[in-house]
Amino acid sequence: MTFRKIAIALALCALPMVASAASPAKPGKWEMTMQMEMTGMPMKMPAHTFTYCLTKEDIENAEKLAPEQQRKNSDCKRTDMKIDGNTVSWKISCEKSKMTGDGKVTYSGDSVDGSMHMSLSNGGEMNAKYSGKYLGPTCDK
């Protein structure tokens, strides 16, 4: 066997590993807890826990992998969504409330952790911490 044939055979064997490593998360049901803090508030806001389902198609989509904590009627828009390795990052801006920020989450096997930082128009700040876990391959219908 020539060197060229060996190199081609190794490259073909590596393709499935590259394809499976392309997504930071595995499909199935996930649970995420978000803890928010705002400058000037005397006590912490209560943590918010929610579950979400990722399909095989979702795990390649940065929009689906980033936490969706805003209300449906919110004026906040996420932009610059990126997947870099096992980290998903984004920028966020809220036109009416004049807030801007950025966030990221990192998937690692059966867990996910991350944060988001927002600058408020009054000079204050809001920070969110995310932590979550994989609940299994089956989602609720």
KAGI-V849873 format. One record per pair of residues at least 24 apart in sequence whose ideal C-beta (glycine too) atoms are under 8 Angstrom apart, sorted by the first residue. I is the first residue (numbers start at 1). J is the second residue. D is the distance in whole Angstrom. If there is no record, write none. Layout:
# KAGI-V849873
I & J & D
I & J & D
This chain:
# KAGI-V849873
22 & 60 & 7
23 & 59 & 4
23 & 60 & 6
23 & 83 & 8
24 & 59 & 8
24 & 65 & 7
24 & 83 & 6
24 & 85 & 7
24 & 86 & 4
24 & 87 & 7
24 & 88 & 6
24 & 106 & 7
24 & 107 & 4
25 & 54 & 6
25 & 59 & 5
25 & 65 & 6
25 & 86 & 8
25 & 107 & 4
25 & 112 & 7
26 & 54 & 8
26 & 59 & 7
26 & 134 & 7
26 & 137 & 8
27 & 54 & 5
27 & 55 & 6
27 & 56 & 5
27 & 58 & 7
27 & 59 & 6
27 & 137 & 7
28 & 53 & 7
28 & 54 & 6
28 & 134 & 6
28 & 135 & 7
28 & 136 & 6
28 & 137 & 4
28 & 138 & 7
28 & 139 & 7
29 & 53 & 6
29 & 134 & 8
29 & 135 & 4
29 & 136 & 6
29 & 137 & 8
29 & 138 & 7
29 & 139 & 5
29 & 140 & 7
30 & 54 & 6
30 & 112 & 7
30 & 132 & 6
30 & 133 & 7
30 & 134 & 6
30 & 135 & 6
31 & 132 & 6
31 & 133 & 6
31 & 135 & 6
32 & 67 & 6
32 & 112 & 7
32 & 130 & 6
32 & 131 & 7
32 & 132 & 4
33 & 130 & 7
33 & 131 & 5
33 & 132 & 6
34 & 67 & 7
34 & 69 & 6
34 & 128 & 5
34 & 129 & 7
34 & 130 & 6
35 & 128 & 7
35 & 129 & 5
36 & 126 & 6
36 & 127 & 7
36 & 128 & 5
37 & 126 & 7
37 & 127 & 5
37 & 128 & 8
38 & 124 & 7
38 & 125 & 7
38 & 126 & 5
38 & 127 & 8
39 & 124 & 5
39 & 125 & 5
39 & 126 & 8
40 & 124 & 6
51 & 135 & 7
51 & 140 & 8
53 & 139 & 4
53 & 140 & 7
55 & 139 & 8
62 & 88 & 5
62 & 90 & 7
65 & 105 & 7
65 & 107 & 7
66 & 90 & 5
66 & 103 & 7
66 & 105 & 6
67 & 103 & 8
67 & 105 & 6
67 & 114 & 7
67 & 116 & 8
67 & 130 & 6
69 & 128 & 7
88 & 114 & 8
92 & 116 & 7
92 & 118 & 7
97 & 121 & 7
99 & 126 & 7
101 & 126 & 8
103 & 128 & 7
105 & 130 & 6
109 & 134 & 8
110 & 134 & 4
